[in-house]
Amino acid sequence: MESKIATAQAEIIKFIEITAREYQLPPFVVVGILSGLTSDWRAKELVQVVESYNGVIQQLNEQLQKGDEKEDVHN
């Protein structure tokens, strides 16, 4: 996994450098673009975390319901 991350990072950096040169963007503009992109990706990350959390809670609730149903059968 570490090599995939390192490779992805290198490719992103290369793409940013090529794009900045091609469009003649100074570093402060690139930083602003990256800041906006980072904000967008953080929002996506938050959605994913919330969805994962909700999935875990749903599974726990289902397990608890199954446990309650078993108790009802035995009583």
PDB file of N, H, CA, C and O in Angstrom:
ATOM      1  N   MET A   1       0.829  -1.199   0.000  1.00  0.00           N
ATOM      2  CA  MET A   1       0.000   0.000   0.000  1.00  0.00           C
ATOM      3  C   MET A   1       0.872   1.261   0.000  1.00  0.00           C
ATOM      4  O   MET A   1       0.546   2.249  -0.658  1.00  0.00           O
ATOM      5  N   GLU A   2       1.975   1.218   0.739  1.00  0.00           N
ATOM      6  H   GLU A   2       2.240   0.415   1.274  1.00  0.00           H
ATOM      7  CA  GLU A   2       2.846   2.390   0.799  1.00  0.00           C
ATOM      8  C   GLU A   2       3.396   2.757  -0.574  1.00  0.00           C
ATOM      9  O   GLU A   2       3.523   3.936  -0.904  1.00  0.00           O
ATOM     10  N   SER A   3       3.723   1.745  -1.373  1.00  0.00           N
ATOM     11  H   SER A   3       3.620   0.787  -1.105  1.00  0.00           H
ATOM     12  CA  SER A   3       4.266   2.040  -2.704  1.00  0.00           C
ATOM     13  C   SER A   3       3.197   2.650  -3.609  1.00  0.00           C
ATOM     14  O   SER A   3       3.498   3.509  -4.437  1.00  0.00           O
ATOM     15  N   LYS A   4       1.950   2.207  -3.449  1.00  0.00           N
ATOM     16  H   LYS A   4       1.705   1.509  -2.776  1.00  0.00           H
ATOM     17  CA  LYS A   4       0.861   2.798  -4.243  1.00  0.00           C
ATOM     18  C   LYS A   4       0.676   4.258  -3.874  1.00  0.00           C
ATOM     19  O   LYS A   4       0.477   5.106  -4.743  1.00  0.00           O
ATOM     20  N   ILE A   5       0.743   4.549  -2.573  1.00  0.00           N
ATOM     21  H   ILE A   5       0.905   3.860  -1.867  1.00  0.00           H
ATOM     22  CA  ILE A   5       0.581   5.939  -2.110  1.00  0.00           C
ATOM     23  C   ILE A   5       1.723   6.801  -2.633  1.00  0.00           C
ATOM     24  O   ILE A   5       1.501   7.910  -3.120  1.00  0.00           O
ATOM     25  N   ALA A   6       2.942   6.289  -2.531  1.00  0.00           N
ATOM     26  H   ALA A   6       3.122   5.389  -2.135  1.00  0.00           H
ATOM     27  CA  ALA A   6       4.102   7.044  -3.011  1.00  0.00           C
ATOM     28  C   ALA A   6       4.009   7.288  -4.512  1.00  0.00           C
ATOM     29  O   ALA A   6       4.318   8.382  -4.986  1.00  0.00           O
ATOM     30  N   THR A   7       3.582   6.272  -5.261  1.00  0.00           N
ATOM     31  H   THR A   7       3.331   5.384  -4.876  1.00  0.00           H
ATOM     32  CA  THR A   7       3.441   6.418  -6.714  1.00  0.00           C
ATOM     33  C   THR A   7       2.356   7.432  -7.048  1.00  0.00           C
ATOM     34  O   THR A   7       2.547   8.285  -7.915  1.00  0.00           O
ATOM     35  N   ALA A   8       1.222   7.343  -6.368  1.00  0.00           N
ATOM     36  H   ALA A   8       1.067   6.650  -5.664  1.00  0.00           H
ATOM     37  CA  ALA A   8       0.127   8.294  -6.609  1.00  0.00           C
ATOM     38  C   ALA A   8       0.583   9.713  -6.296  1.00  0.00           C
ATOM     39  O   ALA A   8       0.304  10.643  -7.053  1.00  0.00           O
ATOM     40  N   GLN A   9       1.280   9.874  -5.187  1.00  0.00           N
ATOM     41  H   GLN A   9       1.507   9.119  -4.572  1.00  0.00           H
ATOM     42  CA  GLN A   9       1.766  11.197  -4.809  1.00  0.00           C
ATOM     43  C   GLN A   9       2.719  11.749  -5.862  1.00  0.00           C
ATOM     44  O   GLN A   9       2.618  12.917  -6.237  1.00  0.00           O
ATOM     45  N   ALA A  10       3.635  10.927  -6.338  1.00  0.00           N
ATOM     46  H   ALA A  10       3.717   9.978  -6.033  1.00  0.00           H
ATOM     47  CA  ALA A  10       4.585  11.367  -7.360  1.00  0.00           C
ATOM     48  C   ALA A  10       3.868  11.762  -8.643  1.00  0.00           C
ATOM     49  O   ALA A  10       4.222  12.760  -9.271  1.00  0.00           O
ATOM     50  N   GLU A  11       2.866  10.988  -9.034  1.00  0.00           N
ATOM     51  H   GLU A  11       2.578  10.177  -8.524  1.00  0.00           H
ATOM     52  CA  GLU A  11       2.129  11.298 -10.261  1.00  0.00           C
ATOM     53  C   GLU A  11       1.315  12.586 -10.113  1.00  0.00           C
ATOM     54  O   GLU A  11       1.221  13.378 -11.051  1.00  0.00           O
ATOM     55  N   ILE A  12       0.734  12.788  -8.941  1.00  0.00           N
ATOM     56  H   ILE A  12       0.810  12.145  -8.180  1.00  0.00           H
ATOM     57  CA  ILE A  12      -0.026  14.027  -8.698  1.00  0.00           C
ATOM     58  C   ILE A  12       0.904  15.229  -8.754  1.00  0.00           C
ATOM     59  O   ILE A  12       0.577  16.245  -9.368  1.00  0.00           O
ATOM     60  N   ILE A  13       2.062  15.115  -8.115  1.00  0.00           N
ATOM     61  H   ILE A  13       2.328  14.290  -7.617  1.00  0.00           H
ATOM     62  CA  ILE A  13       3.028  16.220  -8.128  1.00  0.00           C
ATOM     63  C   ILE A  13       3.474  16.517  -9.562  1.00  0.00           C
ATOM     64  O   ILE A  13       3.538  17.678  -9.966  1.00  0.00           O
ATOM     65  N   LYS A  14       3.779  15.474 -10.325  1.00  0.00           N
ATOM     66  H   LYS A  14       3.727  14.531  -9.997  1.00  0.00           H
ATOM     67  CA  LYS A  14       4.204  15.661 -11.716  1.00  0.00           C
ATOM     68  C   LYS A  14       3.116  16.354 -12.521  1.00  0.00           C
ATOM     69  O   LYS A  14       3.399  17.270 -13.293  1.00  0.00           O
ATOM     70  N   PHE A  15       1.865  15.917 -12.343  1.00  0.00           N
ATOM     71  H   PHE A  15       1.635  15.173 -11.715  1.00  0.00           H
ATOM     72  CA  PHE A  15       0.750  16.522 -13.070  1.00  0.00           C
ATOM     73  C   PHE A  15       0.583  17.994 -12.688  1.00  0.00           C
ATOM     74  O   PHE A  15       0.348  18.840 -13.551  1.00  0.00           O
ATOM     75  N   ILE A  16       0.705  18.295 -11.402  1.00  0.00           N
ATOM     76  H   ILE A  16       0.896  17.608 -10.701  1.00  0.00           H
ATOM     77  CA  ILE A  16       0.574  19.683 -10.947  1.00  0.00           C
ATOM     78  C   ILE A  16       1.673  20.548 -11.551  1.00  0.00           C
ATOM     79  O   ILE A  16       1.413  21.655 -12.022  1.00  0.00           O
ATOM     80  N   GLU A  17       2.906  20.036 -11.536  1.00  0.00           N
ATOM     81  H   GLU A  17       3.117  19.137 -11.154  1.00  0.00           H
ATOM     82  CA  GLU A  17       4.023  20.809 -12.094  1.00  0.00           C
ATOM     83  C   GLU A  17       3.841  21.057 -13.589  1.00  0.00           C
ATOM     84  O   GLU A  17       4.074  22.167 -14.068  1.00  0.00           O
ATOM     85  N   ILE A  18       3.429  20.039 -14.317  1.00  0.00           N
ATOM     86  H   ILE A  18       3.239  19.138 -13.927  1.00  0.00           H
ATOM     87  CA  ILE A  18       3.209  20.190 -15.766  1.00  0.00           C
ATOM     88  C   ILE A  18       2.086  21.194 -16.032  1.00  0.00           C
ATOM     89  O   ILE A  18       2.210  22.060 -16.899  1.00  0.00           O
ATOM     90  N   THR A  19       0.996  21.071 -15.282  1.00  0.00           N
ATOM     91  H   THR A  19       0.896  20.368 -14.578  1.00  0.00           H
ATOM     92  CA  THR A  19      -0.152  21.968 -15.466  1.00  0.00           C
ATOM     93  C   THR A  19       0.212  23.402 -15.107  1.00  0.00           C
ATOM     94  O   THR A  19      -0.167  24.336 -15.814  1.00  0.00           O
ATOM     95  N   ALA A  20       0.948  23.583 -14.008  1.00  0.00           N
ATOM     96  H   ALA A  20       1.257  22.825 -13.434  1.00  0.00           H
ATOM     97  CA  ALA A  20       1.355  24.933 -13.604  1.00  0.00           C
ATOM     98  C   ALA A  20       2.232  25.573 -14.672  1.00  0.00           C
ATOM     99  O   ALA A  20       2.080  26.756 -14.979  1.00  0.00           O
ATOM    100  N   ARG A  21       3.140  24.800 -15.232  1.00  0.00           N
ATOM    101  H   ARG A  21       3.263  23.840 -14.983  1.00  0.00           H
ATOM    102  CA  ARG A  21       4.008  25.322 -16.305  1.00  0.00           C
ATOM    103  C   ARG A  21       3.200  25.644 -17.555  1.00  0.00           C
ATOM    104  O   ARG A  21       3.365  26.699 -18.167  1.00  0.00           O
ATOM    105  N   GLU A  22       2.319  24.708 -17.922  1.00  0.00           N
ATOM    106  H   GLU A  22       2.185  23.851 -17.425  1.00  0.00           H
ATOM    107  CA  GLU A  22       1.528  24.877 -19.146  1.00  0.00           C
ATOM    108  C   GLU A  22       0.653  26.123 -19.097  1.00  0.00           C
ATOM    109  O   GLU A  22       0.524  26.841 -20.088  1.00  0.00           O
ATOM    110  N   TYR A  23       0.055  26.375 -17.940  1.00  0.00           N
ATOM    111  H   TYR A  23       0.159  25.792 -17.134  1.00  0.00           H
ATOM    112  CA  TYR A  23      -0.840  27.528 -17.792  1.00  0.00           C
ATOM    113  C   TYR A  23      -0.153  28.731 -17.162  1.00  0.00           C
ATOM    114  O   TYR A  23      -0.796  29.739 -16.870  1.00  0.00           O
ATOM    115  N   GLN A  24       1.157  28.622 -16.955  1.00  0.00           N
ATOM    116  H   GLN A  24       1.679  27.803 -17.193  1.00  0.00           H
ATOM    117  CA  GLN A  24       1.969  29.697 -16.378  1.00  0.00           C
ATOM    118  C   GLN A  24       1.364  30.202 -15.062  1.00  0.00           C
ATOM    119  O   GLN A  24       1.161  31.400 -14.867  1.00  0.00           O
ATOM    120  N   LEU A  25       1.086  29.258 -14.180  1.00  0.00           N
ATOM    121  H   LEU A  25       1.251  28.285 -14.339  1.00  0.00           H
ATOM    122  CA  LEU A  25       0.498  29.597 -12.881  1.00  0.00           C
ATOM    123  C   LEU A  25       1.598  29.750 -11.835  1.00  0.00           C
ATOM    124  O   LEU A  25       2.438  28.864 -11.675  1.00  0.00           O
ATOM    125  N   PRO A  26       1.589  30.876 -11.123  1.00  0.00           N
ATOM    126  CA  PRO A  26       2.567  31.027 -10.047  1.00  0.00           C
ATOM    127  C   PRO A  26       2.201  30.124  -8.858  1.00  0.00           C
ATOM    128  O   PRO A  26       1.053  29.699  -8.722  1.00  0.00           O
ATOM    129  N   PRO A  27       3.179  29.840  -8.011  1.00  0.00           N
ATOM    130  CA  PRO A  27       2.926  28.932  -6.893  1.00  0.00           C
ATOM    131  C   PRO A  27       1.737  29.324  -6.006  1.00  0.00           C
ATOM    132  O   PRO A  27       1.009  28.447  -5.541  1.00  0.00           O
ATOM    133  N   PHE A  28       1.528  30.632  -5.763  1.00  0.00           N
ATOM    134  H   PHE A  28       2.119  31.344  -6.141  1.00  0.00           H
ATOM    135  CA  PHE A  28       0.423  31.010  -4.882  1.00  0.00           C
ATOM    136  C   PHE A  28      -0.932  30.660  -5.491  1.00  0.00           C
ATOM    137  O   PHE A  28      -1.883  30.383  -4.760  1.00  0.00           O
ATOM    138  N   VAL A  29      -1.033  30.668  -6.815  1.00  0.00           N
ATOM    139  H   VAL A  29      -0.261  30.893  -7.409  1.00  0.00           H
ATOM    140  CA  VAL A  29      -2.282  30.277  -7.474  1.00  0.00           C
ATOM    141  C   VAL A  29      -2.469  28.766  -7.354  1.00  0.00           C
ATOM    142  O   VAL A  29      -3.571  28.288  -7.084  1.00  0.00           O
ATOM    143  N   VAL A  30      -1.386  28.022  -7.555  1.00  0.00           N
ATOM    144  H   VAL A  30      -0.490  28.410  -7.774  1.00  0.00           H
ATOM    145  CA  VAL A  30      -1.453  26.569  -7.421  1.00  0.00           C
ATOM    146  C   VAL A  30      -1.849  26.194  -5.997  1.00  0.00           C
ATOM    147  O   VAL A  30      -2.658  25.287  -5.796  1.00  0.00           O
ATOM    148  N   VAL A  31      -1.288  26.880  -5.013  1.00  0.00           N
ATOM    149  H   VAL A  31      -0.631  27.616  -5.175  1.00  0.00           H
ATOM    150  CA  VAL A  31      -1.645  26.615  -3.617  1.00  0.00           C
ATOM    151  C   VAL A  31      -3.136  26.870  -3.392  1.00  0.00           C
ATOM    152  O   VAL A  31      -3.797  26.102  -2.693  1.00  0.00           O
ATOM    153  N   GLY A  32      -3.661  27.933  -3.973  1.00  0.00           N
ATOM    154  H   GLY A  32      -3.124  28.557  -4.541  1.00  0.00           H
ATOM    155  CA  GLY A  32      -5.095  28.216  -3.843  1.00  0.00           C
ATOM    156  C   GLY A  32      -5.946  27.130  -4.478  1.00  0.00           C
ATOM    157  O   GLY A  32      -6.968  26.725  -3.925  1.00  0.00           O
ATOM    158  N   ILE A  33      -5.518  26.662  -5.645  1.00  0.00           N
ATOM    159  H   ILE A  33      -4.688  26.992  -6.095  1.00  0.00           H
ATOM    160  CA  ILE A  33      -6.248  25.578  -6.318  1.00  0.00           C
ATOM    161  C   ILE A  33      -6.214  24.320  -5.466  1.00  0.00           C
ATOM    162  O   ILE A  33      -7.237  23.670  -5.249  1.00  0.00           O
ATOM    163  N   LEU A  34      -5.016  23.985  -4.983  1.00  0.00           N
ATOM    164  H   LEU A  34      -4.185  24.513  -5.159  1.00  0.00           H
ATOM    165  CA  LEU A  34      -4.875  22.784  -4.154  1.00  0.00           C
ATOM    166  C   LEU A  34      -5.675  22.893  -2.859  1.00  0.00           C
ATOM    167  O   LEU A  34      -6.229  21.902  -2.382  1.00  0.00           O
ATOM    168  N   SER A  35      -5.734  24.081  -2.301  1.00  0.00           N
ATOM    169  H   SER A  35      -5.284  24.885  -2.689  1.00  0.00           H
ATOM    170  CA  SER A  35      -6.517  24.289  -1.083  1.00  0.00           C
ATOM    171  C   SER A  35      -7.997  24.008  -1.337  1.00  0.00           C
ATOM    172  O   SER A  35      -8.661  23.356  -0.532  1.00  0.00           O
ATOM    173  N   GLY A  36      -8.497  24.501  -2.448  1.00  0.00           N
ATOM    174  H   GLY A  36      -7.957  25.031  -3.102  1.00  0.00           H
ATOM    175  CA  GLY A  36      -9.891  24.240  -2.807  1.00  0.00           C
ATOM    176  C   GLY A  36     -10.148  22.767  -3.052  1.00  0.00           C
ATOM    177  O   GLY A  36     -11.166  22.224  -2.622  1.00  0.00           O
ATOM    178  N   LEU A  37      -9.216  22.122  -3.749  1.00  0.00           N
ATOM    179  H   LEU A  37      -8.389  22.564  -4.098  1.00  0.00           H
ATOM    180  CA  LEU A  37      -9.356  20.691  -4.004  1.00  0.00           C
ATOM    181  C   LEU A  37      -9.305  19.884  -2.711  1.00  0.00           C
ATOM    182  O   LEU A  37     -10.057  18.926  -2.532  1.00  0.00           O
ATOM    183  N   THR A  38      -8.414  20.281  -1.822  1.00  0.00           N
ATOM    184  H   THR A  38      -7.803  21.059  -1.967  1.00  0.00           H
ATOM    185  CA  THR A  38      -8.309  19.591  -0.530  1.00  0.00           C
ATOM    186  C   THR A  38      -9.613  19.715   0.248  1.00  0.00           C
ATOM    187  O   THR A  38     -10.068  18.756   0.872  1.00  0.00           O
ATOM    188  N   SER A  39     -10.201  20.886   0.207  1.00  0.00           N
ATOM    189  H   SER A  39      -9.832  21.665  -0.299  1.00  0.00           H
ATOM    190  CA  SER A  39     -11.477  21.094   0.891  1.00  0.00           C
ATOM    191  C   SER A  39     -12.563  20.189   0.311  1.00  0.00           C
ATOM    192  O   SER A  39     -13.350  19.598   1.051  1.00  0.00           O
ATOM    193  N   ASP A  40     -12.599  20.089  -1.011  1.00  0.00           N
ATOM    194  H   ASP A  40     -11.960  20.569  -1.612  1.00  0.00           H
ATOM    195  CA  ASP A  40     -13.580  19.213  -1.662  1.00  0.00           C
ATOM    196  C   ASP A  40     -13.377  17.759  -1.255  1.00  0.00           C
ATOM    197  O   ASP A  40     -14.340  17.053  -0.958  1.00  0.00           O
ATOM    198  N   TRP A  41     -12.120  17.310  -1.241  1.00  0.00           N
ATOM    199  H   TRP A  41     -11.337  17.884  -1.483  1.00  0.00           H
ATOM    200  CA  TRP A  41     -11.824  15.920  -0.887  1.00  0.00           C
ATOM    201  C   TRP A  41     -12.097  15.639   0.584  1.00  0.00           C
ATOM    202  O   TRP A  41     -12.486  14.528   0.945  1.00  0.00           O
ATOM    203  N   ARG A  42     -11.892  16.646   1.437  1.00  0.00           N
ATOM    204  H   ARG A  42     -11.575  17.548   1.144  1.00  0.00           H
ATOM    205  CA  ARG A  42     -12.229  16.464   2.861  1.00  0.00           C
ATOM    206  C   ARG A  42     -13.725  16.253   3.024  1.00  0.00           C
ATOM    207  O   ARG A  42     -14.157  15.441   3.842  1.00  0.00           O
ATOM    208  N   ALA A  43     -14.515  16.983   2.246  1.00  0.00           N
ATOM    209  H   ALA A  43     -14.164  17.643   1.581  1.00  0.00           H
ATOM    210  CA  ALA A  43     -15.970  16.810   2.308  1.00  0.00           C
ATOM    211  C   ALA A  43     -16.351  15.399   1.862  1.00  0.00           C
ATOM    212  O   ALA A  43     -17.211  14.764   2.473  1.00  0.00           O
ATOM    213  N   LYS A  44     -15.705  14.903   0.788  1.00  0.00           N
ATOM    214  H   LYS A  44     -15.006  15.418   0.291  1.00  0.00           H
ATOM    215  CA  LYS A  44     -15.972  13.539   0.332  1.00  0.00           C
ATOM    216  C   LYS A  44     -15.574  12.525   1.396  1.00  0.00           C
ATOM    217  O   LYS A  44     -16.271  11.537   1.626  1.00  0.00           O
ATOM    218  N   GLU A  45     -14.433  12.792   2.044  1.00  0.00           N
ATOM    219  H   GLU A  45     -13.867  13.595   1.857  1.00  0.00           H
ATOM    220  CA  GLU A  45     -13.956  11.899   3.103  1.00  0.00           C
ATOM    221  C   GLU A  45     -14.961  11.857   4.248  1.00  0.00           C
ATOM    222  O   GLU A  45     -15.256  10.786   4.779  1.00  0.00           O
ATOM    223  N   LEU A  46     -15.482  13.006   4.626  1.00  0.00           N
ATOM    224  H   LEU A  46     -15.243  13.876   4.195  1.00  0.00           H
ATOM    225  CA  LEU A  46     -16.448  13.074   5.714  1.00  0.00           C
ATOM    226  C   LEU A  46     -17.709  12.288   5.377  1.00  0.00           C
ATOM    227  O   LEU A  46     -18.244  11.577   6.228  1.00  0.00           O
ATOM    228  N   VAL A  47     -18.180  12.409   4.154  1.00  0.00           N
ATOM    229  H   VAL A  47     -17.745  12.986   3.463  1.00  0.00           H
ATOM    230  CA  VAL A  47     -19.358  11.653   3.719  1.00  0.00           C
ATOM    231  C   VAL A  47     -19.081  10.156   3.834  1.00  0.00           C
ATOM    232  O   VAL A  47     -19.931   9.398   4.302  1.00  0.00           O
ATOM    233  N   GLN A  48     -17.895   9.733   3.406  1.00  0.00           N
ATOM    234  H   GLN A  48     -17.205  10.349   3.026  1.00  0.00           H
ATOM    235  CA  GLN A  48     -17.539   8.318   3.469  1.00  0.00           C
ATOM    236  C   GLN A  48     -17.470   7.832   4.912  1.00  0.00           C
ATOM    237  O   GLN A  48     -17.932   6.733   5.219  1.00  0.00           O
ATOM    238  N   VAL A  49     -16.899   8.638   5.796  1.00  0.00           N
ATOM    239  H   VAL A  49     -16.524   9.531   5.547  1.00  0.00           H
ATOM    240  CA  VAL A  49     -16.808   8.262   7.210  1.00  0.00           C
ATOM    241  C   VAL A  49     -18.207   8.129   7.812  1.00  0.00           C
ATOM    242  O   VAL A  49     -18.488   7.175   8.538  1.00  0.00           O
ATOM    243  N   VAL A  50     -19.071   9.080   7.509  1.00  0.00           N
ATOM    244  H   VAL A  50     -18.843   9.854   6.919  1.00  0.00           H
ATOM    245  CA  VAL A  50     -20.439   9.037   8.040  1.00  0.00           C
ATOM    246  C   VAL A  50     -21.177   7.818   7.506  1.00  0.00           C
ATOM    247  O   VAL A  50     -21.886   7.149   8.257  1.00  0.00           O
ATOM    248  N   GLU A  51     -21.021   7.521   6.222  1.00  0.00           N
ATOM    249  H   GLU A  51     -20.445   8.064   5.612  1.00  0.00           H
ATOM    250  CA  GLU A  51     -21.684   6.352   5.644  1.00  0.00           C
ATOM    251  C   GLU A  51     -21.164   5.062   6.275  1.00  0.00           C
ATOM    252  O   GLU A  51     -21.942   4.145   6.539  1.00  0.00           O
ATOM    253  N   SER A  52     -19.862   4.984   6.516  1.00  0.00           N
ATOM    254  H   SER A  52     -19.230   5.729   6.301  1.00  0.00           H
ATOM    255  CA  SER A  52     -19.290   3.801   7.160  1.00  0.00           C
ATOM    256  C   SER A  52     -19.814   3.661   8.586  1.00  0.00           C
ATOM    257  O   SER A  52     -20.173   2.566   9.019  1.00  0.00           O
ATOM    258  N   TYR A  53     -19.856   4.766   9.305  1.00  0.00           N
ATOM    259  H   TYR A  53     -19.564   5.656   8.954  1.00  0.00           H
ATOM    260  CA  TYR A  53     -20.362   4.772  10.675  1.00  0.00           C
ATOM    261  C   TYR A  53     -21.822   4.317  10.695  1.00  0.00           C
ATOM    262  O   TYR A  53     -22.207   3.488  11.519  1.00  0.00           O
ATOM    263  N   ASN A  54     -22.620   4.855   9.796  1.00  0.00           N
ATOM    264  H   ASN A  54     -22.308   5.529   9.127  1.00  0.00           H
ATOM    265  CA  ASN A  54     -24.031   4.467   9.736  1.00  0.00           C
ATOM    266  C   ASN A  54     -24.189   2.982   9.419  1.00  0.00           C
ATOM    267  O   ASN A  54     -25.076   2.317   9.954  1.00  0.00           O
ATOM    268  N   GLY A  55     -23.320   2.465   8.545  1.00  0.00           N
ATOM    269  H   GLY A  55     -22.599   3.005   8.111  1.00  0.00           H
ATOM    270  CA  GLY A  55     -23.365   1.042   8.227  1.00  0.00           C
ATOM    271  C   GLY A  55     -23.063   0.180   9.438  1.00  0.00           C
ATOM    272  O   GLY A  55     -23.720  -0.836   9.664  1.00  0.00           O
ATOM    273  N   VAL A  56     -22.068   0.585  10.219  1.00  0.00           N
ATOM    274  H   VAL A  56     -21.534   1.411  10.035  1.00  0.00           H
ATOM    275  CA  VAL A  56     -21.719  -0.161  11.428  1.00  0.00           C
ATOM    276  C   VAL A  56     -22.871  -0.111  12.424  1.00  0.00           C
ATOM    277  O   VAL A  56     -23.221  -1.130  13.019  1.00  0.00           O
ATOM    278  N   ILE A  57     -23.453   1.046  12.607  1.00  0.00           N
ATOM    279  H   ILE A  57     -23.170   1.874  12.123  1.00  0.00           H
ATOM    280  CA  ILE A  57     -24.588   1.190  13.530  1.00  0.00           C
ATOM    281  C   ILE A  57     -25.757   0.332  13.070  1.00  0.00           C
ATOM    282  O   ILE A  57     -26.415  -0.309  13.889  1.00  0.00           O
ATOM    283  N   GLN A  58     -26.020   0.315  11.771  1.00  0.00           N
ATOM    284  H   GLN A  58     -25.485   0.836  11.106  1.00  0.00           H
ATOM    285  CA  GLN A  58     -27.109  -0.507  11.236  1.00  0.00           C
ATOM    286  C   GLN A  58     -26.854  -1.989  11.502  1.00  0.00           C
ATOM    287  O   GLN A  58     -27.767  -2.716  11.894  1.00  0.00           O
ATOM    288  N   GLN A  59     -25.616  -2.437  11.291  1.00  0.00           N
ATOM    289  H   GLN A  59     -24.875  -1.847  10.973  1.00  0.00           H
ATOM    290  CA  GLN A  59     -25.279  -3.840  11.556  1.00  0.00           C
ATOM    291  C   GLN A  59     -25.461  -4.180  13.026  1.00  0.00           C
ATOM    292  O   GLN A  59     -25.996  -5.236  13.363  1.00  0.00           O
ATOM    293  N   LEU A  60     -25.020  -3.292  13.892  1.00  0.00           N
ATOM    294  H   LEU A  60     -24.585  -2.434  13.618  1.00  0.00           H
ATOM    295  CA  LEU A  60     -25.178  -3.526  15.333  1.00  0.00           C
ATOM    296  C   LEU A  60     -26.652  -3.590  15.718  1.00  0.00           C
ATOM    297  O   LEU A  60     -27.058  -4.438  16.512  1.00  0.00           O
ATOM    298  N   ASN A  61     -27.444  -2.693  15.154  1.00  0.00           N
ATOM    299  H   ASN A  61     -27.114  -2.004  14.509  1.00  0.00           H
ATOM    300  CA  ASN A  61     -28.881  -2.705  15.440  1.00  0.00           C
ATOM    301  C   ASN A  61     -29.531  -3.997  14.969  1.00  0.00           C
ATOM    302  O   ASN A  61     -30.388  -4.557  15.653  1.00  0.00           O
ATOM    303  N   GLU A  62     -29.118  -4.469  13.793  1.00  0.00           N
ATOM    304  H   GLU A  62     -28.421  -4.014  13.238  1.00  0.00           H
ATOM    305  CA  GLU A  62     -29.667  -5.729  13.277  1.00  0.00           C
ATOM    306  C   GLU A  62     -29.274  -6.899  14.178  1.00  0.00           C
ATOM    307  O   GLU A  62     -30.094  -7.778  14.443  1.00  0.00           O
ATOM    308  N   GLN A  63     -28.031  -6.914  14.648  1.00  0.00           N
ATOM    309  H   GLN A  63     -27.366  -6.200  14.432  1.00  0.00           H
ATOM    310  CA  GLN A  63     -27.593  -7.974  15.549  1.00  0.00           C
ATOM    311  C   GLN A  63     -28.361  -7.927  16.866  1.00  0.00           C
ATOM    312  O   GLN A  63     -28.733  -8.965  17.413  1.00  0.00           O
ATOM    313  N   LEU A  64     -28.594  -6.724  17.365  1.00  0.00           N
ATOM    314  H   LEU A  64     -28.291  -5.881  16.920  1.00  0.00           H
ATOM    315  CA  LEU A  64     -29.353  -6.584  18.611  1.00  0.00           C
ATOM    316  C   LEU A  64     -30.794  -7.048  18.420  1.00  0.00           C
ATOM    317  O   LEU A  64     -31.367  -7.693  19.298  1.00  0.00           O
ATOM    318  N   GLN A  65     -31.376  -6.717  17.267  1.00  0.00           N
ATOM    319  H   GLN A  65     -30.911  -6.193  16.554  1.00  0.00           H
ATOM    320  CA  GLN A  65     -32.746  -7.151  16.992  1.00  0.00           C
ATOM    321  C   GLN A  65     -32.826  -8.664  16.896  1.00  0.00           C
ATOM    322  O   GLN A  65     -33.778  -9.266  17.392  1.00  0.00           O
ATOM    323  N   LYS A  66     -31.842  -9.284  16.265  1.00  0.00           N
ATOM    324  H   LYS A  66     -31.069  -8.794  15.862  1.00  0.00           H
ATOM    325  CA  LYS A  66     -31.821 -10.741  16.174  1.00  0.00           C
ATOM    326  C   LYS A  66     -31.692 -11.352  17.558  1.00  0.00           C
ATOM    327  O   LYS A  66     -32.314 -12.371  17.856  1.00  0.00           O
ATOM    328  N   GLY A  67     -30.878 -10.723  18.408  1.00  0.00           N
ATOM    329  H   GLY A  67     -30.372  -9.894  18.167  1.00  0.00           H
ATOM    330  CA  GLY A  67     -30.728 -11.198  19.780  1.00  0.00           C
ATOM    331  C   GLY A  67     -32.029 -11.080  20.548  1.00  0.00           C
ATOM    332  O   GLY A  67     -32.375 -11.977  21.316  1.00  0.00           O
ATOM    333  N   ASP A  68     -32.753  -9.993  20.357  1.00  0.00           N
ATOM    334  H   ASP A  68     -32.472  -9.264  19.733  1.00  0.00           H
ATOM    335  CA  ASP A  68     -34.044  -9.807  21.027  1.00  0.00           C
ATOM    336  C   ASP A  68     -35.056 -10.844  20.540  1.00  0.00           C
ATOM    337  O   ASP A  68     -35.839 -11.369  21.332  1.00  0.00           O
ATOM    338  N   GLU A  69     -35.040 -11.138  19.238  1.00  0.00           N
ATOM    339  H   GLU A  69     -34.404 -10.711  18.595  1.00  0.00           H
ATOM    340  CA  GLU A  69     -35.971 -12.122  18.679  1.00  0.00           C
ATOM    341  C   GLU A  69     -35.691 -13.511  19.246  1.00  0.00           C
ATOM    342  O   GLU A  69     -36.625 -14.262  19.526  1.00  0.00           O
ATOM    343  N   LYS A  70     -34.429 -13.856  19.417  1.00  0.00           N
ATOM    344  H   LYS A  70     -33.670 -13.245  19.190  1.00  0.00           H
ATOM    345  CA  LYS A  70     -34.081 -15.152  19.997  1.00  0.00           C
ATOM    346  C   LYS A  70     -34.564 -15.250  21.428  1.00  0.00           C
ATOM    347  O   LYS A  70     -35.058 -16.292  21.858  1.00  0.00           O
ATOM    348  N   GLU A  71     -34.419 -14.154  22.169  1.00  0.00           N
ATOM    349  H   GLU A  71     -34.018 -13.307  21.820  1.00  0.00           H
ATOM    350  CA  GLU A  71     -34.907 -14.154  23.558  1.00  0.00           C
ATOM    351  C   GLU A  71     -36.405 -14.346  23.615  1.00  0.00           C
ATOM    352  O   GLU A  71     -36.904 -15.068  24.478  1.00  0.00           O
ATOM    353  N   ASP A  72     -37.142 -13.702  22.696  1.00  0.00           N
ATOM    354  H   ASP A  72     -36.736 -13.115  21.995  1.00  0.00           H
ATOM    355  CA  ASP A  72     -38.587 -13.831  22.658  1.00  0.00           C
ATOM    356  C   ASP A  72     -38.992 -15.286  22.362  1.00  0.00           C
ATOM    357  O   ASP A  72     -39.970 -15.776  22.927  1.00  0.00           O
ATOM    358  N   VAL A  73     -38.276 -15.956  21.511  1.00  0.00           N
ATOM    359  H   VAL A  73     -37.482 -15.557  21.052  1.00  0.00           H
ATOM    360  CA  VAL A  73     -38.581 -17.342  21.158  1.00  0.00           C
ATOM    361  C   VAL A  73     -38.355 -18.236  22.365  1.00  0.00           C
ATOM    362  O   VAL A  73     -39.128 -19.167  22.591  1.00  0.00           O
ATOM    363  N   HIS A  74     -37.327 -17.979  23.136  1.00  0.00           N
ATOM    364  H   HIS A  74     -36.698 -17.223  22.952  1.00  0.00           H
ATOM    365  CA  HIS A  74     -36.997 -18.817  24.283  1.00  0.00           C
ATOM    366  C   HIS A  74     -37.905 -18.546  25.477  1.00  0.00           C
ATOM    367  O   HIS A  74     -37.998 -19.397  26.361  1.00  0.00           O
ATOM    368  N   ASN A  75     -38.562 -17.426  25.539  1.00  0.00           N
ATOM    369  H   ASN A  75     -38.486 -16.735  24.821  1.00  0.00           H
ATOM    370  CA  ASN A  75     -39.434 -17.094  26.687  1.00  0.00           C
ATOM    371  C   ASN A  75     -40.828 -17.559  26.484  1.00  0.00           C
ATOM    372  O   ASN A  75     -41.678 -17.358  27.352  1.00  0.00           O
TER     373      ASN A  75
END
